[in-house]
Amino acid sequence: MFNRLCQTIVVVAALLPAACLPAQYRDRDTTSAHKTSDKAPLPEARTDINHASLEQLLKVPGMTETWARRIIRFRPYRTKNDLLDKGIVTSQAYDRIKDYIIAHKDAQ
């Protein structure tokens, strides 16, 4: 009887941390996608990084000519997050422009 009780306690003690683990991370975003802020324009009003000209990209708030030229040079992009993933812009530059850009896959 005592051995059975000890085995049960060991099993429960081993499973308890695993049962609590999901609750610890429940509120975390695991997609690693950068969120667009609430003040961002509608997707239709954003600048498409796959098709915009240099002049159109320069109208994006926070965009510099250097970043705009790099964006054009390394097209196409699946998502706007590719700008970070491929090292096209720095995280600081991305934070400035992310609300104003979008990456459409097909021609417009």
Backbone atoms as SQL, in Angstrom:
CREATE TABLE atoms (id INTEGER PRIMARY KEY, chain TEXT, resi INTEGER, resn TEXT, atom TEXT, x REAL, y REAL, z REAL);
INSERT INTO atoms VALUES
  (1, 'A', 1, 'MET', 'N', 0.820, -1.190, 0.000),
  (2, 'A', 1, 'MET', 'CA', 0.000, 0.000, 0.000),
  (3, 'A', 1, 'MET', 'C', 0.869, 1.261, 0.000),
  (4, 'A', 2, 'PHE', 'N', 1.895, 1.254, 0.857),
  (5, 'A', 2, 'PHE', 'CA', 2.772, 2.414, 0.946),
  (6, 'A', 2, 'PHE', 'C', 3.517, 2.653, -0.374),
  (7, 'A', 3, 'ASN', 'N', 3.963, 1.553, -1.026),
  (8, 'A', 3, 'ASN', 'CA', 4.665, 1.674, -2.311),
  (9, 'A', 3, 'ASN', 'C', 3.747, 2.253, -3.381),
  (10, 'A', 4, 'ARG', 'N', 2.510, 1.827, -3.372),
  (11, 'A', 4, 'ARG', 'CA', 1.541, 2.329, -4.350),
  (12, 'A', 4, 'ARG', 'C', 1.318, 3.818, -4.144),
  (13, 'A', 5, 'LEU', 'N', 1.210, 4.246, -2.902),
  (14, 'A', 5, 'LEU', 'CA', 1.026, 5.658, -2.581),
  (15, 'A', 5, 'LEU', 'C', 2.244, 6.473, -3.021),
  (16, 'A', 6, 'CYS', 'N', 3.426, 5.969, -2.780),
  (17, 'A', 6, 'CYS', 'CA', 4.656, 6.664, -3.200),
  (18, 'A', 6, 'CYS', 'C', 4.737, 6.781, -4.722),
  (19, 'A', 7, 'GLN', 'N', 4.350, 5.719, -5.417),
  (20, 'A', 7, 'GLN', 'CA', 4.366, 5.757, -6.881),
  (21, 'A', 7, 'GLN', 'C', 3.390, 6.805, -7.405),
  (22, 'A', 8, 'THR', 'N', 2.233, 6.900, -6.793),
  (23, 'A', 8, 'THR', 'CA', 1.231, 7.877, -7.204),
  (24, 'A', 8, 'THR', 'C', 1.742, 9.290, -6.977),
  (25, 'A', 9, 'ILE', 'N', 2.358, 9.519, -5.849),
  (26, 'A', 9, 'ILE', 'CA', 2.900, 10.851, -5.544),
  (27, 'A', 9, 'ILE', 'C', 3.996, 11.226, -6.535),
  (28, 'A', 10, 'VAL', 'N', 4.854, 10.291, -6.881),
  (29, 'A', 10, 'VAL', 'CA', 5.934, 10.550, -7.834),
  (30, 'A', 10, 'VAL', 'C', 5.359, 10.888, -9.209),
  (31, 'A', 11, 'VAL', 'N', 4.351, 10.150, -9.640),
  (32, 'A', 11, 'VAL', 'CA', 3.743, 10.399, -10.944),
  (33, 'A', 11, 'VAL', 'C', 3.073, 11.767, -10.972),
  (34, 'A', 12, 'VAL', 'N', 2.324, 12.100, -9.931),
  (35, 'A', 12, 'VAL', 'CA', 1.650, 13.402, -9.866),
  (36, 'A', 12, 'VAL', 'C', 2.678, 14.524, -9.824),
  (37, 'A', 13, 'ALA', 'N', 3.722, 14.352, -9.064),
  (38, 'A', 13, 'ALA', 'CA', 4.762, 15.381, -8.968),
  (39, 'A', 13, 'ALA', 'C', 5.466, 15.575, -10.311),
  (40, 'A', 14, 'ALA', 'N', 5.610, 14.502, -11.058),
  (41, 'A', 14, 'ALA', 'CA', 6.271, 14.604, -12.356),
  (42, 'A', 14, 'ALA', 'C', 5.375, 15.266, -13.394),
  (43, 'A', 15, 'LEU', 'N', 4.067, 15.039, -13.317),
  (44, 'A', 15, 'LEU', 'CA', 3.143, 15.586, -14.305),
  (45, 'A', 15, 'LEU', 'C', 2.667, 16.997, -13.986),
  (46, 'A', 16, 'LEU', 'N', 2.737, 17.404, -12.755),
  (47, 'A', 16, 'LEU', 'CA', 2.234, 18.713, -12.351),
  (48, 'A', 16, 'LEU', 'C', 2.895, 19.872, -13.100),
  (49, 'A', 17, 'PRO', 'N', 4.211, 19.929, -13.204),
  (50, 'A', 17, 'PRO', 'CA', 4.811, 21.048, -13.966),
  (51, 'A', 17, 'PRO', 'C', 4.378, 21.062, -15.429),
  (52, 'A', 18, 'ALA', 'N', 4.210, 19.902, -16.032),
  (53, 'A', 18, 'ALA', 'CA', 3.783, 19.847, -17.432),
  (54, 'A', 18, 'ALA', 'C', 2.361, 20.368, -17.586),
  (55, 'A', 19, 'ALA', 'N', 1.515, 20.134, -16.601),
  (56, 'A', 19, 'ALA', 'CA', 0.133, 20.603, -16.664),
  (57, 'A', 19, 'ALA', 'C', 0.054, 22.116, -16.492),
  (58, 'A', 20, 'CYS', 'N', 0.973, 22.695, -15.758),
  (59, 'A', 20, 'CYS', 'CA', 0.975, 24.145, -15.508),
  (60, 'A', 20, 'CYS', 'C', 1.668, 24.923, -16.619),
  (61, 'A', 21, 'LEU', 'N', 2.493, 24.282, -17.381),
  (62, 'A', 21, 'LEU', 'CA', 3.286, 24.960, -18.409),
  (63, 'A', 21, 'LEU', 'C', 2.449, 25.734, -19.427),
  (64, 'A', 22, 'PRO', 'N', 1.399, 25.172, -20.004),
  (65, 'A', 22, 'PRO', 'CA', 0.633, 25.941, -20.998),
  (66, 'A', 22, 'PRO', 'C', 0.038, 27.230, -20.430),
  (67, 'A', 23, 'ALA', 'N', -0.373, 27.238, -19.185),
  (68, 'A', 23, 'ALA', 'CA', -0.941, 28.442, -18.589),
  (69, 'A', 23, 'ALA', 'C', 0.097, 29.551, -18.508),
  (70, 'A', 24, 'GLN', 'N', 1.337, 29.186, -18.315),
  (71, 'A', 24, 'GLN', 'CA', 2.400, 30.182, -18.210),
  (72, 'A', 24, 'GLN', 'C', 2.570, 30.956, -19.510),
  (73, 'A', 25, 'TYR', 'N', 2.368, 30.297, -20.645),
  (74, 'A', 25, 'TYR', 'CA', 2.595, 30.927, -21.931),
  (75, 'A', 25, 'TYR', 'C', 1.311, 31.254, -22.681),
  (76, 'A', 26, 'ARG', 'N', 0.189, 31.161, -22.020),
  (77, 'A', 26, 'ARG', 'CA', -1.095, 31.333, -22.686),
  (78, 'A', 26, 'ARG', 'C', -1.242, 32.692, -23.350),
  (79, 'A', 27, 'ASP', 'N', -0.767, 33.758, -22.736),
  (80, 'A', 27, 'ASP', 'CA', -0.961, 35.095, -23.265),
  (81, 'A', 27, 'ASP', 'C', 0.157, 35.551, -24.195),
  (82, 'A', 28, 'ARG', 'N', 1.095, 34.698, -24.494),
  (83, 'A', 28, 'ARG', 'CA', 2.216, 35.081, -25.348),
  (84, 'A', 28, 'ARG', 'C', 1.907, 34.789, -26.807),
  (85, 'A', 29, 'ASP', 'N', 2.370, 35.670, -27.661),
  (86, 'A', 29, 'ASP', 'CA', 2.205, 35.495, -29.104),
  (87, 'A', 29, 'ASP', 'C', 3.350, 34.635, -29.610),
  (88, 'A', 30, 'THR', 'N', 3.046, 33.447, -30.071),
  (89, 'A', 30, 'THR', 'CA', 4.090, 32.536, -30.531),
  (90, 'A', 30, 'THR', 'C', 4.352, 32.643, -32.021),
  (91, 'A', 31, 'THR', 'N', 3.622, 33.488, -32.724),
  (92, 'A', 31, 'THR', 'CA', 3.810, 33.593, -34.166),
  (93, 'A', 31, 'THR', 'C', 5.017, 34.429, -34.537),
  (94, 'A', 32, 'SER', 'N', 5.523, 35.205, -33.632),
  (95, 'A', 32, 'SER', 'CA', 6.654, 36.112, -33.817),
  (96, 'A', 32, 'SER', 'C', 6.389, 37.165, -34.889),
  (97, 'A', 33, 'ALA', 'N', 5.173, 37.311, -35.287),
  (98, 'A', 33, 'ALA', 'CA', 4.813, 38.349, -36.252),
  (99, 'A', 33, 'ALA', 'C', 4.678, 39.681, -35.534),
  (100, 'A', 34, 'HIS', 'N', 5.168, 40.722, -36.140),
  (101, 'A', 34, 'HIS', 'CA', 5.061, 42.046, -35.565),
  (102, 'A', 34, 'HIS', 'C', 3.666, 42.587, -35.803),
  (103, 'A', 35, 'LYS', 'N', 3.055, 43.061, -34.754),
  (104, 'A', 35, 'LYS', 'CA', 1.687, 43.538, -34.848),
  (105, 'A', 35, 'LYS', 'C', 1.646, 44.940, -35.433),
  (106, 'A', 36, 'THR', 'N', 0.599, 45.216, -36.191),
  (107, 'A', 36, 'THR', 'CA', 0.352, 46.536, -36.725),
  (108, 'A', 36, 'THR', 'C', -0.440, 47.302, -35.679),
  (109, 'A', 37, 'SER', 'N', -0.115, 48.556, -35.485),
  (110, 'A', 37, 'SER', 'CA', -0.784, 49.325, -34.440),
  (111, 'A', 37, 'SER', 'C', -2.213, 49.683, -34.834),
  (112, 'A', 38, 'ASP', 'N', -2.981, 50.119, -33.851),
  (113, 'A', 38, 'ASP', 'CA', -4.376, 50.493, -34.069),
  (114, 'A', 38, 'ASP', 'C', -4.511, 51.744, -34.938),
  (115, 'A', 39, 'LYS', 'N', -3.486, 52.573, -34.968),
  (116, 'A', 39, 'LYS', 'CA', -3.552, 53.828, -35.731),
  (117, 'A', 39, 'LYS', 'C', -3.134, 53.657, -37.200),
  (118, 'A', 40, 'ALA', 'N', -2.797, 52.452, -37.593),
  (119, 'A', 40, 'ALA', 'CA', -2.350, 52.191, -38.965),
  (120, 'A', 40, 'ALA', 'C', -3.488, 52.390, -39.948),
  (121, 'A', 41, 'PRO', 'N', -3.165, 52.846, -41.156),
  (122, 'A', 41, 'PRO', 'CA', -4.208, 52.988, -42.177),
  (123, 'A', 41, 'PRO', 'C', -4.752, 51.626, -42.590),
  (124, 'A', 42, 'LEU', 'N', -5.889, 51.622, -43.231),
  (125, 'A', 42, 'LEU', 'CA', -6.472, 50.381, -43.737),
  (126, 'A', 42, 'LEU', 'C', -5.521, 49.735, -44.742),
  (127, 'A', 43, 'PRO', 'N', -5.572, 48.409, -44.904),
  (128, 'A', 43, 'PRO', 'CA', -4.657, 47.747, -45.846),
  (129, 'A', 43, 'PRO', 'C', -4.693, 48.330, -47.257),
  (130, 'A', 44, 'GLU', 'N', -5.857, 48.797, -47.705),
  (131, 'A', 44, 'GLU', 'CA', -5.964, 49.365, -49.047),
  (132, 'A', 44, 'GLU', 'C', -5.176, 50.667, -49.182),
  (133, 'A', 45, 'ALA', 'N', -4.948, 51.354, -48.069),
  (134, 'A', 45, 'ALA', 'CA', -4.253, 52.643, -48.102),
  (135, 'A', 45, 'ALA', 'C', -2.753, 52.509, -47.862),
  (136, 'A', 46, 'ARG', 'N', -2.284, 51.307, -47.593),
  (137, 'A', 46, 'ARG', 'CA', -0.854, 51.110, -47.328),
  (138, 'A', 46, 'ARG', 'C', -0.082, 50.972, -48.636),
  (139, 'A', 47, 'THR', 'N', 1.217, 51.198, -48.553),
  (140, 'A', 47, 'THR', 'CA', 2.086, 51.116, -49.728),
  (141, 'A', 47, 'THR', 'C', 2.564, 49.681, -49.915),
  (142, 'A', 48, 'ASP', 'N', 2.390, 49.154, -51.103),
  (143, 'A', 48, 'ASP', 'CA', 2.776, 47.783, -51.413),
  (144, 'A', 48, 'ASP', 'C', 4.276, 47.725, -51.702),
  (145, 'A', 49, 'ILE', 'N', 5.022, 47.024, -50.847),
  (146, 'A', 49, 'ILE', 'CA', 6.478, 46.982, -51.004),
  (147, 'A', 49, 'ILE', 'C', 6.921, 46.140, -52.196),
  (148, 'A', 50, 'ASN', 'N', 6.037, 45.332, -52.756),
  (149, 'A', 50, 'ASN', 'CA', 6.397, 44.534, -53.931),
  (150, 'A', 50, 'ASN', 'C', 6.207, 45.269, -55.253),
  (151, 'A', 51, 'HIS', 'N', 5.396, 46.333, -55.246),
  (152, 'A', 51, 'HIS', 'CA', 5.075, 46.996, -56.512),
  (153, 'A', 51, 'HIS', 'C', 5.277, 48.510, -56.513),
  (154, 'A', 52, 'ALA', 'N', 5.529, 49.108, -55.380),
  (155, 'A', 52, 'ALA', 'CA', 5.642, 50.567, -55.294),
  (156, 'A', 52, 'ALA', 'C', 6.936, 51.063, -55.943),
  (157, 'A', 53, 'SER', 'N', 6.839, 52.243, -56.517),
  (158, 'A', 53, 'SER', 'CA', 8.027, 52.887, -57.083),
  (159, 'A', 53, 'SER', 'C', 8.836, 53.507, -55.941),
  (160, 'A', 54, 'LEU', 'N', 10.029, 53.969, -56.280),
  (161, 'A', 54, 'LEU', 'CA', 10.870, 54.639, -55.291),
  (162, 'A', 54, 'LEU', 'C', 10.145, 55.846, -54.707),
  (163, 'A', 55, 'GLU', 'N', 9.497, 56.618, -55.557),
  (164, 'A', 55, 'GLU', 'CA', 8.782, 57.812, -55.103),
  (165, 'A', 55, 'GLU', 'C', 7.640, 57.447, -54.151),
  (166, 'A', 56, 'GLN', 'N', 6.927, 56.363, -54.461),
  (167, 'A', 56, 'GLN', 'CA', 5.838, 55.937, -53.586),
  (168, 'A', 56, 'GLN', 'C', 6.369, 55.456, -52.234),
  (169, 'A', 57, 'LEU', 'N', 7.463, 54.731, -52.254),
  (170, 'A', 57, 'LEU', 'CA', 8.050, 54.260, -50.996),
  (171, 'A', 57, 'LEU', 'C', 8.544, 55.425, -50.145),
  (172, 'A', 58, 'LEU', 'N', 9.071, 56.460, -50.792),
  (173, 'A', 58, 'LEU', 'CA', 9.577, 57.607, -50.036),
  (174, 'A', 58, 'LEU', 'C', 8.462, 58.397, -49.348),
  (175, 'A', 59, 'LYS', 'N', 7.219, 58.191, -49.760),
  (176, 'A', 59, 'LYS', 'CA', 6.093, 58.862, -49.115),
  (177, 'A', 59, 'LYS', 'C', 5.682, 58.178, -47.810),
  (178, 'A', 60, 'VAL', 'N', 6.205, 56.991, -47.568),
  (179, 'A', 60, 'VAL', 'CA', 5.901, 56.264, -46.328),
  (180, 'A', 60, 'VAL', 'C', 6.576, 57.002, -45.167),
  (181, 'A', 61, 'PRO', 'N', 5.809, 57.340, -44.128),
  (182, 'A', 61, 'PRO', 'CA', 6.412, 58.032, -42.977),
  (183, 'A', 61, 'PRO', 'C', 7.536, 57.196, -42.359),
  (184, 'A', 62, 'GLY', 'N', 8.681, 57.832, -42.168),
  (185, 'A', 62, 'GLY', 'CA', 9.831, 57.154, -41.575),
  (186, 'A', 62, 'GLY', 'C', 10.753, 56.474, -42.565),
  (187, 'A', 63, 'MET', 'N', 10.379, 56.455, -43.843),
  (188, 'A', 63, 'MET', 'CA', 11.179, 55.785, -44.873),
  (189, 'A', 63, 'MET', 'C', 12.304, 56.708, -45.323),
  (190, 'A', 64, 'THR', 'N', 13.477, 56.136, -45.494),
  (191, 'A', 64, 'THR', 'CA', 14.601, 56.888, -46.056),
  (192, 'A', 64, 'THR', 'C', 14.867, 56.358, -47.463),
  (193, 'A', 65, 'GLU', 'N', 15.612, 57.114, -48.243),
  (194, 'A', 65, 'GLU', 'CA', 15.922, 56.691, -49.606),
  (195, 'A', 65, 'GLU', 'C', 16.747, 55.405, -49.606),
  (196, 'A', 66, 'THR', 'N', 17.644, 55.268, -48.661),
  (197, 'A', 66, 'THR', 'CA', 18.467, 54.056, -48.575),
  (198, 'A', 66, 'THR', 'C', 17.607, 52.821, -48.363),
  (199, 'A', 67, 'TRP', 'N', 16.667, 52.901, -47.404),
  (200, 'A', 67, 'TRP', 'CA', 15.797, 51.753, -47.126),
  (201, 'A', 67, 'TRP', 'C', 14.888, 51.480, -48.319),
  (202, 'A', 68, 'ALA', 'N', 14.374, 52.507, -48.947),
  (203, 'A', 68, 'ALA', 'CA', 13.484, 52.329, -50.098),
  (204, 'A', 68, 'ALA', 'C', 14.221, 51.621, -51.236),
  (205, 'A', 69, 'ARG', 'N', 15.451, 52.024, -51.499),
  (206, 'A', 69, 'ARG', 'CA', 16.226, 51.381, -52.564),
  (207, 'A', 69, 'ARG', 'C', 16.528, 49.919, -52.240),
  (208, 'A', 70, 'ARG', 'N', 16.807, 49.629, -50.965),
  (209, 'A', 70, 'ARG', 'CA', 17.049, 48.233, -50.565),
  (210, 'A', 70, 'ARG', 'C', 15.783, 47.391, -50.729),
  (211, 'A', 71, 'ILE', 'N', 14.642, 47.964, -50.377),
  (212, 'A', 71, 'ILE', 'CA', 13.367, 47.244, -50.521),
  (213, 'A', 71, 'ILE', 'C', 13.138, 46.882, -51.982),
  (214, 'A', 72, 'ILE', 'N', 13.379, 47.835, -52.868),
  (215, 'A', 72, 'ILE', 'CA', 13.201, 47.580, -54.302),
  (216, 'A', 72, 'ILE', 'C', 14.200, 46.535, -54.798),
  (217, 'A', 73, 'ARG', 'N', 15.415, 46.634, -54.361),
  (218, 'A', 73, 'ARG', 'CA', 16.484, 45.753, -54.834),
  (219, 'A', 73, 'ARG', 'C', 16.230, 44.286, -54.505),
  (220, 'A', 74, 'PHE', 'N', 15.679, 44.009, -53.335),
  (221, 'A', 74, 'PHE', 'CA', 15.550, 42.624, -52.886),
  (222, 'A', 74, 'PHE', 'C', 14.134, 42.053, -53.009),
  (223, 'A', 75, 'ARG', 'N', 13.308, 42.616, -53.872),
  (224, 'A', 75, 'ARG', 'CA', 11.966, 42.082, -54.106),
  (225, 'A', 75, 'ARG', 'C', 12.047, 40.709, -54.729),
  (226, 'A', 76, 'PRO', 'N', 11.018, 39.900, -54.591),
  (227, 'A', 76, 'PRO', 'CA', 9.706, 40.077, -53.976),
  (228, 'A', 76, 'PRO', 'C', 9.705, 39.620, -52.513),
  (229, 'A', 77, 'TYR', 'N', 8.642, 39.978, -51.817),
  (230, 'A', 77, 'TYR', 'CA', 8.453, 39.617, -50.414),
  (231, 'A', 77, 'TYR', 'C', 7.129, 38.886, -50.253),
  (232, 'A', 78, 'ARG', 'N', 7.123, 37.857, -49.402),
  (233, 'A', 78, 'ARG', 'CA', 5.873, 37.153, -49.101),
  (234, 'A', 78, 'ARG', 'C', 5.039, 37.966, -48.114),
  (235, 'A', 79, 'THR', 'N', 5.710, 38.509, -47.102),
  (236, 'A', 79, 'THR', 'CA', 5.057, 39.349, -46.099),
  (237, 'A', 79, 'THR', 'C', 5.955, 40.532, -45.812),
  (238, 'A', 80, 'LYS', 'N', 5.387, 41.541, -45.183),
  (239, 'A', 80, 'LYS', 'CA', 6.219, 42.701, -44.848),
  (240, 'A', 80, 'LYS', 'C', 7.267, 42.335, -43.809),
  (241, 'A', 81, 'ASN', 'N', 7.017, 41.289, -43.040),
  (242, 'A', 81, 'ASN', 'CA', 7.983, 40.842, -42.041),
  (243, 'A', 81, 'ASN', 'C', 9.263, 40.301, -42.688),
  (244, 'A', 82, 'ASP', 'N', 9.207, 39.952, -43.982),
  (245, 'A', 82, 'ASP', 'CA', 10.405, 39.526, -44.711),
  (246, 'A', 82, 'ASP', 'C', 11.485, 40.602, -44.691),
  (247, 'A', 83, 'LEU', 'N', 11.086, 41.854, -44.569),
  (248, 'A', 83, 'LEU', 'CA', 12.071, 42.937, -44.514),
  (249, 'A', 83, 'LEU', 'C', 13.017, 42.736, -43.330),
  (250, 'A', 84, 'LEU', 'N', 12.495, 42.250, -42.231),
  (251, 'A', 84, 'LEU', 'CA', 13.326, 41.949, -41.067),
  (252, 'A', 84, 'LEU', 'C', 14.020, 40.607, -41.216),
  (253, 'A', 85, 'ASP', 'N', 13.257, 39.602, -41.620),
  (254, 'A', 85, 'ASP', 'CA', 13.798, 38.251, -41.709),
  (255, 'A', 85, 'ASP', 'C', 14.973, 38.151, -42.663),
  (256, 'A', 86, 'LYS', 'N', 14.942, 38.915, -43.752),
  (257, 'A', 86, 'LYS', 'CA', 16.014, 38.885, -44.752),
  (258, 'A', 86, 'LYS', 'C', 17.076, 39.955, -44.510),
  (259, 'A', 87, 'GLY', 'N', 16.914, 40.755, -43.449),
  (260, 'A', 87, 'GLY', 'CA', 17.901, 41.782, -43.128),
  (261, 'A', 87, 'GLY', 'C', 17.876, 42.975, -44.067),
  (262, 'A', 88, 'ILE', 'N', 16.746, 43.244, -44.683),
  (263, 'A', 88, 'ILE', 'CA', 16.635, 44.368, -45.620),
  (264, 'A', 88, 'ILE', 'C', 16.650, 45.685, -44.860),
  (265, 'A', 89, 'VAL', 'N', 15.930, 45.738, -43.747),
  (266, 'A', 89, 'VAL', 'CA', 15.915, 46.940, -42.899),
  (267, 'A', 89, 'VAL', 'C', 16.206, 46.532, -41.468),
  (268, 'A', 90, 'THR', 'N', 16.604, 47.491, -40.663),
  (269, 'A', 90, 'THR', 'CA', 16.844, 47.235, -39.241),
  (270, 'A', 90, 'THR', 'C', 15.512, 47.189, -38.505),
  (271, 'A', 91, 'SER', 'N', 15.538, 46.694, -37.301),
  (272, 'A', 91, 'SER', 'CA', 14.302, 46.634, -36.520),
  (273, 'A', 91, 'SER', 'C', 13.784, 48.038, -36.207),
  (274, 'A', 92, 'GLN', 'N', 14.678, 49.002, -36.035),
  (275, 'A', 92, 'GLN', 'CA', 14.243, 50.375, -35.790),
  (276, 'A', 92, 'GLN', 'C', 13.540, 50.954, -37.014),
  (277, 'A', 93, 'ALA', 'N', 14.094, 50.716, -38.189),
  (278, 'A', 93, 'ALA', 'CA', 13.463, 51.201, -39.419),
  (279, 'A', 93, 'ALA', 'C', 12.128, 50.497, -39.632),
  (280, 'A', 94, 'TYR', 'N', 12.095, 49.206, -39.378),
  (281, 'A', 94, 'TYR', 'CA', 10.855, 48.450, -39.554),
  (282, 'A', 94, 'TYR', 'C', 9.766, 48.978, -38.622),
  (283, 'A', 95, 'ASP', 'N', 10.120, 49.259, -37.384),
  (284, 'A', 95, 'ASP', 'CA', 9.137, 49.792, -36.433),
  (285, 'A', 95, 'ASP', 'C', 8.545, 51.113, -36.913),
  (286, 'A', 96, 'ARG', 'N', 9.339, 51.910, -37.627),
  (287, 'A', 96, 'ARG', 'CA', 8.844, 53.195, -38.139),
  (288, 'A', 96, 'ARG', 'C', 7.894, 53.028, -39.322),
  (289, 'A', 97, 'ILE', 'N', 8.127, 52.017, -40.156),
  (290, 'A', 97, 'ILE', 'CA', 7.370, 51.915, -41.412),
  (291, 'A', 97, 'ILE', 'C', 6.307, 50.822, -41.427),
  (292, 'A', 98, 'LYS', 'N', 6.327, 49.903, -40.491),
  (293, 'A', 98, 'LYS', 'CA', 5.473, 48.708, -40.558),
  (294, 'A', 98, 'LYS', 'C', 3.983, 49.006, -40.660),
  (295, 'A', 99, 'ASP', 'N', 3.532, 50.104, -40.068),
  (296, 'A', 99, 'ASP', 'CA', 2.102, 50.432, -40.098),
  (297, 'A', 99, 'ASP', 'C', 1.644, 50.962, -41.454),
  (298, 'A', 100, 'TYR', 'N', 2.569, 51.316, -42.307),
  (299, 'A', 100, 'TYR', 'CA', 2.225, 51.979, -43.564),
  (300, 'A', 100, 'TYR', 'C', 2.512, 51.142, -44.809),
  (301, 'A', 101, 'ILE', 'N', 2.980, 49.905, -44.600),
  (302, 'A', 101, 'ILE', 'CA', 3.345, 49.067, -45.752),
  (303, 'A', 101, 'ILE', 'C', 2.576, 47.755, -45.717),
  (304, 'A', 102, 'ILE', 'N', 2.541, 47.106, -46.875),
  (305, 'A', 102, 'ILE', 'CA', 1.914, 45.796, -47.032),
  (306, 'A', 102, 'ILE', 'C', 2.642, 45.094, -48.170),
  (307, 'A', 103, 'ALA', 'N', 2.580, 43.767, -48.199),
  (308, 'A', 103, 'ALA', 'CA', 3.225, 43.013, -49.273),
  (309, 'A', 103, 'ALA', 'C', 2.176, 42.212, -50.017),
  (310, 'A', 104, 'HIS', 'N', 1.757, 42.735, -51.183),
  (311, 'A', 104, 'HIS', 'CA', 0.834, 42.001, -52.045),
  (312, 'A', 104, 'HIS', 'C', 1.636, 41.064, -52.919),
  (313, 'A', 105, 'LYS', 'N', 1.109, 39.875, -53.147),
  (314, 'A', 105, 'LYS', 'CA', 1.848, 38.875, -53.921),
  (315, 'A', 105, 'LYS', 'C', 1.647, 39.006, -55.416),
  (316, 'A', 106, 'ASP', 'N', 0.471, 39.406, -55.833),
  (317, 'A', 106, 'ASP', 'CA', 0.234, 39.485, -57.276),
  (318, 'A', 106, 'ASP', 'C', 0.188, 40.946, -57.722),
  (319, 'A', 107, 'ALA', 'N', 0.313, 41.136, -59.020),
  (320, 'A', 107, 'ALA', 'CA', 0.339, 42.500, -59.572),
  (321, 'A', 107, 'ALA', 'C', -0.975, 43.219, -59.337),
  (322, 'A', 108, 'GLN', 'N', -0.867, 44.521, -59.178),
  (323, 'A', 108, 'GLN', 'CA', -2.053, 45.352, -58.976),
  (324, 'A', 108, 'GLN', 'C', -2.241, 46.276, -60.131);
